[in-house]
Each structure stands twice: as structure tokens, then as C-alpha cells.
């Protein structure tokens, strides 16, 4: 196992365009450790012309990569999966250093993120069209799937590996070239991945990584370039809307995985101990910094106090706040001081509005950007924390009386990514799952992400799906060929 210093020295810090290259302007920006605030390293700060260089490289090899046999593409993806798995501890440590999450969380992400390469290595050879007689009897109909062409992926900081692999995997499997712009807070993991892809035999230019501290300026020339054919983005709804508007000029294919405000609904017939266990997973996965994190807890009044008390006990006894590299840590720091301020402000707003603080609620003094596991009960309907995505380890709990009220409260949001439901009644589970206005529903489970399942939302949580058999379709165009 490498030391932290050795690991950081092994990571490319230049842009990756067919290999490591310097940014045109020669500038760099700092990457910080959220647990200490210290600088880990500096990486190349791309200029707009660097993004065009990456697109030039992608366009130059697009035809060749699309013509590469699907079996060969799949074998390369499989080789990358094996390389990630072999270096799992290095990836985990790197993510913990640049993002802050506890090492067990990082190890889980490595397993999850790597699986997208294995899954899509298998999907690469299963791109189906069809052939049939025209009903009119005048000819034949052939339906053929082809890669959409060069793609741009813009990824967030909260899952530095998995948010990239679940876009890169299907794109490469489909025969598309791709440019990745990772978040400036966490660029190192994606640079290491690009290095591994090259070593696994991926041709130069098929995958480029451009790191930059000014994303809008760097990606704009790509969105304006007619050679780019696809944009995929994971991030906030506000930024997603802006990108969709920019992509409209070139009529780009777009897929958007945007914000969430996930309800966690517990009915009075639920197994409360199981619901508490699920709540711990749904709330504290990735330290709460996940779009799938349970954001508000709606608990039927008959079990409201029992659930709240048991959740307080569970968080009090099992959550250990500290640097992610400490083996005893289960909850690392937030990503930045700005995020710490947002979480603190939402909790203070709820308490001032009348919420009862049951656990946590006060950030410790530095260094680092830490916030403790926090539980609020009796949260009033007008509190901001019920409307806004908290992106931190805070669980606001509110009660409801009837099933209809619980469903209405869960759907009372502009977002629609994921919901969680706990009940022993199968009819109720199906009834509520169908009534929830979200793209995904977890029934009696607190973690739902699976590379073999379609991930995505509705309403302000975006459109398009990642993973599953649906994921590769985002990178394919349908062509109809009429035959005599």
C-alpha cells in the first residue's frame, strides 16, 4: 500500500488529452484536504482552447473507436474494471484525501464505481436493433443503433469515481469518445482513472480529462461546437437548467441527473428497527452528501416517537466524527467551508422556526469542515430544511396521520429523484411506490443504487437514466433503414 505522499506523487496533475499535457496558459489550481484545509497538490487549470484540443482528439478517433468491435471495447472496459479493483485501496485513500469521506465509504464507492465498467463491458455486445417485414408488404424495415458521437461529461465532487464511471462506461461501450470535466474540488480520482484506462489499452483521444477552476468558460466552446453531440451532467438543478439552455443551440442529446429532496416515509405497521437501520444508511451514506440521501423523514404519528428515539440512539452510539483517514471514523468532514455554512444555516433556521434539536446541531472548531450527525424533530412545515437539499448529516423528522397525508407530504417538492418507504403491507408498499413522484423508490431498504438498475429522476431532478440496460441507450442513436 502506498503512503499518502507516494500516492499523490503518482497522480497525473496535467490535463489528460491522449496522455498528460500542460494547460495552454500554464496555470494551476489547488486541491484541498477537507479534513485539514491543507493543500494536497496543484493540478492544471485548463483554458477554453484546451477543451477544444480535447474535442479535436475525440473527433479524430471517433470513427475508429465506433468501428472497433463491441467485443474489443468490452474487453478494454473489463480490463479497466480489473485495474480499479486491483488498486482499490489507492483509489479509496485518494478519494478520502480529496473529498473527505471516511475510508469505508470510499471503499464502497470503489466497488460501486468499478462495477459500471464491468456491467457495460457486458452491455457493449448487447446493443440490439431489429428487422421485420413492413406491414404494408412493400419492403423491409431495419432498425440500427449507432453511437451518438463525441460526448462531454461534467461530474460533481461527491462521488469522484462513480459519477465518472457510470457515464464513461456506457459511452465507451456504445462506441462514443468522451471528454470529462471533473469538479475542481475533486479532480485527482478522475486523472488516475484516465491513466488506468490508457494502461488498459484505451486508444489515445477516446477519453480526455480536462481539469479547470472555471468550468463555464472552459465548457462553453464545446457546447458551441457542432462536433460535440452529447452532454451528460450530474449536479445541481440550477446549473443543470443553465446547461440545458446552452445545449439547445446545438440540439445536443442531453441527460441530466440533478438535485434531490428524498422523502423517507415510515408507516405505523413498519418494522421500526429495520426502518432505523435503513434510515442510518439512507441519511449517512457519503456523510449525507449524496443526491440520494434521505432529506426529510415523514413518520406516521403512531410510531413517531419510537422511531425518533431509536434513531437518536443509533446515531449517538455508532457515528464517529473525524478525519476520513482515521480507521475509527465513520463520518468525515463536509467538502468545503461553504457547504459547512449552508448546513449550519439550515439547522439554525429550523431551530429558530420551532424545531427541537435532538442530537448534534453544532459544528466543532477547526481545522477542517466537520459537522456532526444531527436530528431535528417537530420541524415546522415552513422550515427551509424541508424544502432545500441539505447535503449533510442532518435528519429533520415530521409526523403525519393518514396514508394520504404521508404520500402528499412526500410529494410536496419540486424534486423527484428517489423516495424510501417502510411498511409491512405489500399492497400499501406497491400503492405508495406507484404514487410517489420520483424516478426511484426503495421499499424497506435504505440503499438503492445498483449498476444493473436505471438511475435517474423526474421533475426538477432531471431526465435520462444511468445504469441498467437503459444506460447505454443514452449514447446511441436510432437509424431506420428501408429495404426493398
VMD Tcl script that draws the C-alpha trace (Angstrom):
set ca {
  {0.00 0.00 0.00}
  {1.35 3.42 -0.99}
  {1.77 6.17 1.56}
  {-0.28 9.33 1.09}
  {2.76 11.14 -0.27}
  {3.66 8.35 -2.71}
  {0.06 8.15 -3.91}
  {-0.19 11.88 -4.58}
  {3.13 11.82 -6.43}
  {1.82 9.05 -8.70}
  {-1.25 11.01 -9.86}
  {-1.05 12.96 -13.13}
  {-1.50 16.64 -12.39}
  {-1.55 17.79 -16.01}
  {-4.53 17.64 -18.35}
  {-5.14 14.23 -19.88}
  {-5.56 14.51 -23.67}
  {-4.08 11.38 -25.20}
  {-1.76 11.42 -22.21}
  {-0.60 14.12 -19.78}
  {-0.28 17.57 -21.36}
  {0.23 21.04 -19.96}
  {-2.57 23.58 -19.94}
  {-2.21 26.20 -22.64}
  {-1.92 29.01 -20.14}
  {0.29 27.02 -17.79}
  {-1.85 27.86 -14.77}
  {-2.74 25.55 -11.90}
  {-5.21 25.46 -9.02}
  {-5.09 23.94 -5.55}
  {-6.78 20.75 -4.37}
  {-7.52 20.77 -0.64}
  {-7.98 18.14 2.05}
  {-11.39 18.89 3.66}
  {-10.26 17.33 6.95}
  {-7.47 19.85 7.42}
  {-7.95 22.58 4.83}
  {-4.37 21.93 3.69}
  {-3.30 21.82 0.04}
  {-2.82 18.29 -1.27}
  {-1.41 19.28 -4.65}
  {-1.94 21.57 -7.61}
  {-3.39 20.50 -10.97}
  {-3.53 22.06 -14.40}
  {-6.13 24.78 -14.87}
  {-7.49 24.31 -18.39}
  {-8.22 27.18 -20.73}
  {-11.03 27.17 -23.34}
  {-8.54 26.28 -26.06}
  {-7.57 23.17 -24.07}
  {-11.15 21.97 -24.20}
  {-11.09 22.39 -27.98}
  {-7.85 20.39 -28.11}
  {-9.64 17.59 -26.26}
  {-12.55 17.73 -28.69}
  {-10.14 17.69 -31.63}
  {-8.63 14.50 -30.19}
  {-12.06 12.95 -29.63}
  {-13.25 13.75 -33.15}
  {-10.03 12.42 -34.67}
  {-10.58 8.93 -33.22}
  {-14.40 8.81 -33.09}
  {-14.81 6.90 -36.35}
  {-12.07 4.43 -35.47}
  {-13.47 3.81 -31.97}
  {-17.02 3.35 -33.29}
  {-15.69 0.81 -35.80}
  {-13.84 -1.13 -33.09}
  {-15.67 -4.37 -32.42}
  {-18.01 -4.32 -29.45}
  {-16.16 -7.32 -28.02}
  {-12.88 -5.44 -28.08}
  {-14.45 -2.37 -26.49}
  {-15.94 -4.60 -23.81}
  {-12.61 -6.29 -23.13}
  {-10.95 -2.91 -22.56}
  {-13.70 -1.91 -20.14}
  {-13.30 -5.23 -18.33}
  {-9.55 -4.63 -18.08}
  {-10.18 -1.22 -16.51}
  {-12.60 -2.80 -14.00}
  {-9.88 -5.26 -13.00}
  {-7.28 -2.49 -12.74}
  {-9.52 -0.41 -10.46}
  {-10.23 -3.46 -8.33}
  {-6.53 -4.28 -8.04}
  {-5.81 -0.72 -6.88}
  {-8.94 -0.32 -4.77}
  {-7.09 0.83 -1.65}
  {-5.25 3.53 -3.61}
  {-8.49 4.83 -5.10}
  {-10.16 4.75 -1.69}
  {-7.37 6.67 0.00}
  {-7.23 9.21 -2.81}
  {-10.98 9.89 -2.61}
  {-10.79 10.25 1.15}
  {-7.95 12.74 0.84}
  {-9.60 14.97 -1.75}
  {-13.28 14.58 -0.79}
  {-13.12 13.80 2.92}
  {-15.39 10.76 3.22}
  {-14.47 8.01 5.66}
  {-12.37 5.20 4.23}
  {-15.17 2.60 4.49}
  {-17.34 4.93 2.38}
  {-14.54 5.32 -0.16}
  {-14.04 1.57 -0.38}
  {-17.76 1.14 -1.03}
  {-17.58 3.72 -3.81}
  {-14.63 1.96 -5.43}
  {-16.62 -1.28 -5.57}
  {-19.72 0.52 -6.85}
  {-17.87 2.71 -9.35}
  {-15.81 -0.15 -10.78}
  {-18.96 -2.19 -11.39}
  {-20.09 0.24 -14.11}
  {-17.09 -0.80 -16.18}
  {-17.83 -4.47 -15.65}
  {-21.57 -4.03 -16.32}
  {-21.10 -2.04 -19.51}
  {-18.30 -4.32 -20.70}
  {-21.08 -6.90 -20.89}
  {-23.68 -4.50 -22.33}
  {-21.31 -3.48 -25.15}
  {-22.12 -6.71 -27.01}
  {-25.87 -6.47 -26.40}
  {-26.83 -3.42 -28.45}
  {-29.87 -4.64 -30.34}
  {-31.69 -3.43 -33.44}
  {-34.47 -5.23 -35.30}
  {-35.53 -6.46 -38.74}
  {-39.10 -7.00 -39.87}
  {-41.43 -7.09 -42.84}
  {-43.26 -3.81 -43.39}
  {-46.97 -4.35 -42.57}
  {-47.85 -2.89 -45.96}
  {-45.86 -5.64 -47.69}
  {-43.82 -3.10 -49.66}
  {-40.44 -3.84 -48.17}
  {-38.37 -4.48 -45.07}
  {-37.66 -2.36 -42.02}
  {-34.24 -2.42 -40.42}
  {-33.60 -0.54 -37.16}
  {-29.94 0.04 -36.36}
  {-28.24 1.60 -33.31}
  {-25.15 3.76 -33.71}
  {-23.02 5.79 -31.27}
  {-24.13 9.41 -30.97}
  {-20.56 10.67 -31.29}
  {-18.24 12.76 -29.10}
  {-19.64 13.39 -25.60}
  {-18.97 15.80 -22.77}
  {-19.46 14.67 -19.17}
  {-19.47 17.15 -16.30}
  {-19.21 15.39 -12.95}
  {-19.67 16.51 -9.32}
  {-17.37 16.24 -6.30}
  {-19.38 13.95 -4.01}
  {-18.59 10.65 -5.77}
  {-15.29 11.37 -7.56}
  {-15.06 7.89 -9.12}
  {-18.61 6.58 -9.55}
  {-20.08 9.74 -11.11}
  {-17.46 9.39 -13.82}
  {-17.57 5.63 -14.38}
  {-21.34 5.47 -14.80}
  {-21.02 7.97 -17.66}
  {-17.74 6.80 -19.17}
  {-18.67 3.10 -19.06}
  {-21.78 3.27 -21.28}
  {-20.28 5.90 -23.59}
  {-17.22 3.81 -24.38}
  {-19.30 0.63 -24.63}
  {-21.56 2.32 -27.19}
  {-18.59 3.46 -29.28}
  {-18.52 7.13 -28.23}
  {-15.48 9.19 -27.38}
  {-15.73 11.29 -24.23}
  {-14.33 14.38 -22.55}
  {-14.73 14.55 -18.77}
  {-14.69 17.80 -16.81}
  {-14.49 16.73 -13.13}
  {-15.36 19.02 -10.25}
  {-12.48 21.32 -9.30}
  {-12.70 20.15 -5.68}
  {-12.02 16.50 -6.59}
  {-10.10 16.15 -9.88}
  {-7.45 13.64 -8.78}
  {-9.53 10.46 -8.89}
  {-10.59 11.07 -12.49}
  {-6.99 11.76 -13.55}
  {-5.92 8.45 -12.00}
  {-8.78 6.70 -13.80}
  {-7.68 8.16 -17.15}
  {-4.17 6.87 -16.53}
  {-5.52 3.37 -15.83}
  {-7.73 3.44 -18.93}
  {-4.72 4.24 -21.09}
  {-2.69 1.44 -19.50}
  {-5.59 -0.96 -20.15}
  {-5.36 -0.30 -23.88}
  {-7.86 2.50 -24.47}
  {-6.69 4.36 -27.60}
  {-5.42 7.92 -27.16}
  {-8.12 10.53 -27.60}
  {-11.05 8.28 -26.73}
  {-11.10 9.62 -23.16}
  {-9.81 13.04 -22.13}
  {-9.92 14.72 -18.71}
  {-9.79 18.49 -18.51}
  {-9.44 19.96 -15.03}
  {-10.39 23.56 -14.50}
  {-11.37 26.03 -11.80}
  {-13.68 27.88 -14.22}
  {-15.99 25.25 -15.65}
  {-18.37 27.54 -17.53}
  {-15.68 29.27 -19.56}
  {-13.95 26.01 -20.44}
  {-17.03 24.04 -21.45}
  {-18.75 26.81 -23.40}
  {-16.70 26.38 -26.59}
  {-17.51 22.67 -26.53}
  {-21.25 23.32 -26.22}
  {-20.96 25.77 -29.12}
  {-19.05 23.31 -31.32}
  {-21.25 21.29 -33.73}
  {-18.85 18.35 -33.48}
  {-19.97 17.66 -29.91}
  {-23.11 15.52 -29.94}
  {-23.92 14.69 -26.33}
  {-23.85 16.37 -22.89}
  {-24.29 14.47 -19.65}
  {-24.26 16.27 -16.31}
  {-24.64 15.42 -12.64}
  {-25.05 18.33 -10.26}
  {-27.45 20.96 -9.05}
  {-30.77 21.67 -10.72}
  {-29.84 25.33 -11.14}
  {-26.69 24.53 -13.09}
  {-28.47 21.77 -15.00}
  {-31.11 24.19 -16.28}
  {-28.39 26.55 -17.48}
  {-26.59 23.74 -19.29}
  {-29.77 22.55 -21.00}
  {-30.33 26.07 -22.29}
  {-26.76 26.24 -23.59}
  {-27.05 22.80 -25.19}
  {-30.23 23.80 -27.00}
  {-28.30 25.86 -29.54}
  {-26.66 22.75 -30.96}
  {-29.64 20.48 -30.24}
  {-27.34 18.25 -28.20}
  {-28.52 14.99 -26.75}
  {-28.64 15.66 -23.01}
  {-29.05 13.65 -19.84}
  {-29.34 15.42 -16.51}
  {-29.03 13.88 -13.05}
  {-29.90 16.83 -10.84}
  {-30.84 17.71 -7.27}
  {-32.93 15.69 -4.87}
  {-35.05 16.09 -1.75}
  {-35.69 12.46 -0.89}
  {-38.54 11.63 1.49}
  {-38.15 8.70 3.88}
  {-41.66 7.57 4.78}
  {-42.28 5.27 7.76}
  {-45.78 3.84 8.29}
  {-47.05 2.62 11.64}
  {-47.00 -1.02 10.52}
  {-43.29 -0.89 9.65}
  {-40.53 -2.84 11.34}
  {-39.16 0.16 13.26}
  {-35.77 -1.36 13.98}
  {-35.34 -2.11 10.27}
  {-36.55 1.40 9.42}
  {-33.96 2.92 11.76}
  {-31.23 0.80 10.22}
  {-32.38 1.87 6.76}
  {-32.53 5.50 7.87}
  {-28.92 5.35 9.01}
  {-27.88 4.12 5.58}
  {-30.12 6.49 3.61}
  {-29.11 9.54 5.64}
  {-25.44 8.97 6.42}
  {-24.20 7.32 3.23}
  {-21.40 9.54 1.96}
  {-21.88 11.71 5.04}
  {-25.25 12.86 3.71}
  {-23.54 14.46 0.71}
  {-25.48 12.44 -1.85}
  {-28.41 13.31 -4.07}
  {-29.98 10.02 -2.97}
  {-29.61 10.85 0.74}
  {-32.85 10.90 2.72}
  {-33.51 14.60 3.16}
  {-36.70 14.59 5.27}
  {-38.30 11.91 7.39}
  {-42.09 11.57 7.38}
  {-43.16 9.21 10.16}
  {-46.73 8.17 10.99}
  {-47.72 9.57 14.36}
  {-48.31 6.16 15.95}
  {-44.59 5.33 15.75}
  {-43.14 8.85 15.55}
  {-41.57 9.00 19.00}
  {-40.34 5.39 18.91}
  {-38.63 5.94 15.56}
  {-37.11 9.26 16.66}
  {-35.79 7.89 19.95}
  {-34.25 4.84 18.31}
  {-32.67 6.92 15.55}
  {-31.10 9.21 18.16}
  {-29.76 6.17 20.00}
  {-28.36 4.64 16.81}
  {-26.60 7.80 15.65}
  {-25.30 8.57 19.15}
  {-23.76 5.13 19.59}
  {-22.37 4.38 16.13}
  {-21.33 7.62 14.43}
  {-17.74 8.70 14.97}
  {-16.82 12.13 13.55}
  {-13.25 12.63 12.42}
  {-10.74 12.66 9.57}
  {-11.67 10.12 6.92}
  {-8.22 8.50 7.05}
  {-8.68 7.57 10.74}
  {-9.80 3.89 10.92}
  {-12.22 4.77 13.74}
  {-14.03 7.43 11.68}
  {-17.47 6.72 10.24}
  {-18.37 10.35 9.41}
  {-15.82 12.57 7.72}
  {-15.85 16.32 7.03}
  {-18.04 18.19 4.57}
  {-16.45 19.14 1.27}
  {-15.83 22.82 1.99}
  {-16.33 25.72 4.34}
  {-19.15 26.98 2.12}
  {-21.00 23.67 2.48}
  {-20.47 23.75 6.23}
  {-22.03 27.22 6.35}
  {-25.05 26.04 4.31}
  {-25.72 23.05 6.58}
  {-25.30 25.15 9.73}
  {-27.64 27.81 8.37}
  {-30.39 25.30 7.53}
  {-30.25 23.77 11.01}
  {-30.29 27.19 12.69}
  {-33.26 28.22 10.55}
  {-35.21 25.12 11.56}
  {-34.46 25.57 15.26}
  {-35.41 29.25 15.18}
  {-38.68 28.24 13.47}
  {-39.53 25.89 16.34}
  {-37.81 22.58 15.58}
  {-36.49 20.57 18.53}
  {-32.80 19.67 18.42}
  {-32.47 16.02 19.47}
  {-28.84 15.40 18.54}
  {-25.84 17.36 17.30}
  {-26.50 20.74 15.73}
  {-23.20 22.49 16.37}
  {-20.05 22.34 14.27}
  {-16.84 21.71 16.22}
  {-13.98 24.15 15.97}
  {-11.45 23.57 13.20}
  {-9.30 22.62 11.49}
  {-11.39 21.02 8.78}
  {-15.02 21.38 7.79}
  {-16.80 18.99 10.15}
  {-20.47 18.81 11.09}
  {-21.89 16.22 13.50}
  {-24.77 13.81 12.89}
  {-27.85 15.89 13.72}
  {-31.50 15.06 14.33}
  {-34.37 17.56 14.45}
  {-37.92 16.72 15.49}
  {-41.14 18.78 15.42}
  {-39.89 20.56 12.31}
  {-42.48 23.14 11.16}
  {-43.69 22.96 7.54}
  {-42.21 26.34 6.63}
  {-38.64 25.43 7.69}
  {-36.21 25.72 4.80}
  {-34.68 22.33 5.57}
  {-37.85 20.60 4.36}
  {-37.66 22.43 1.02}
  {-33.94 22.59 0.30}
  {-31.42 19.80 -0.20}
  {-29.34 19.81 2.96}
  {-26.37 17.77 1.62}
  {-25.10 16.95 5.10}
  {-25.68 14.56 8.03}
  {-28.92 16.18 9.22}
  {-32.23 14.33 9.67}
  {-35.37 16.51 10.05}
  {-38.37 14.46 11.28}
  {-42.05 15.35 10.92}
  {-45.20 13.37 11.67}
  {-48.30 12.58 9.63}
  {-51.63 10.98 10.45}
  {-53.07 9.18 7.41}
  {-51.60 7.38 4.42}
  {-52.94 10.08 2.11}
  {-51.24 12.78 4.19}
  {-47.96 10.87 4.18}
  {-47.99 10.49 0.41}
  {-48.92 14.13 -0.10}
  {-46.12 15.30 2.19}
  {-43.59 13.10 0.40}
  {-44.61 14.52 -2.99}
  {-44.65 18.13 -1.77}
  {-41.41 19.11 -3.50}
  {-40.22 20.23 -6.92}
  {-37.70 17.37 -6.90}
  {-38.28 13.74 -7.82}
  {-35.16 11.61 -7.64}
  {-35.71 8.90 -5.02}
  {-38.06 8.00 -2.16}
  {-37.85 5.48 0.65}
  {-40.85 3.65 2.12}
  {-41.08 1.36 5.13}
  {-44.19 -0.78 5.64}
  {-45.00 -4.48 6.16}
  {-48.11 -4.23 3.96}
  {-47.32 -5.32 0.40}
  {-50.42 -3.69 -1.05}
  {-49.54 -0.41 0.65}
  {-45.92 -0.67 -0.50}
  {-46.96 -1.02 -4.14}
  {-49.69 1.61 -3.83}
  {-47.31 4.17 -2.33}
  {-44.44 3.28 -4.66}
  {-46.67 3.92 -7.66}
  {-48.00 7.15 -6.16}
  {-44.62 8.66 -5.33}
  {-43.43 11.23 -7.87}
  {-39.84 10.02 -8.08}
  {-37.79 8.11 -10.60}
  {-36.69 5.54 -7.99}
  {-38.26 4.06 -4.87}
  {-36.64 2.00 -2.15}
  {-39.12 -0.30 -0.37}
  {-37.87 -1.42 3.05}
  {-34.27 -0.64 2.10}
  {-32.08 2.39 2.64}
  {-29.64 1.97 -0.28}
  {-30.97 1.53 -3.81}
  {-28.07 2.30 -6.16}
  {-27.14 -0.63 -8.41}
  {-25.20 -0.56 -11.72}
  {-27.72 -3.05 -13.14}
  {-30.67 -0.73 -12.42}
  {-31.70 2.51 -14.17}
  {-30.74 5.53 -12.04}
  {-32.48 8.86 -12.60}
  {-35.29 11.19 -11.63}
  {-38.30 13.18 -12.73}
  {-39.48 16.77 -12.25}
  {-36.61 19.05 -11.18}
  {-34.35 16.05 -10.59}
  {-33.70 15.75 -14.31}
  {-34.12 13.23 -17.10}
  {-32.28 10.34 -18.68}
  {-31.09 7.16 -16.97}
  {-27.68 5.84 -15.96}
  {-27.00 2.16 -15.37}
  {-29.13 -0.83 -16.26}
  {-29.92 -1.80 -19.81}
  {-31.26 1.73 -20.25}
  {-27.91 3.41 -19.55}
  {-26.26 2.61 -22.87}
  {-29.30 3.89 -24.81}
  {-28.37 7.44 -23.75}
  {-25.31 7.14 -26.00}
  {-26.96 5.53 -29.03}
  {-28.86 6.99 -31.98}
  {-31.59 5.01 -33.73}
  {-31.38 4.72 -37.51}
  {-34.19 3.35 -39.68}
  {-33.09 1.70 -42.95}
  {-35.81 1.00 -45.54}
  {-35.15 -2.05 -47.75}
  {-36.95 -3.39 -50.81}
}
mol new
graphics top color blue
foreach p $ca { graphics top sphere $p radius 0.5 }
foreach p [lrange $ca 0 end-1] q [lrange $ca 1 end] { graphics top cylinder $p $q radius 0.2 }
display resetview
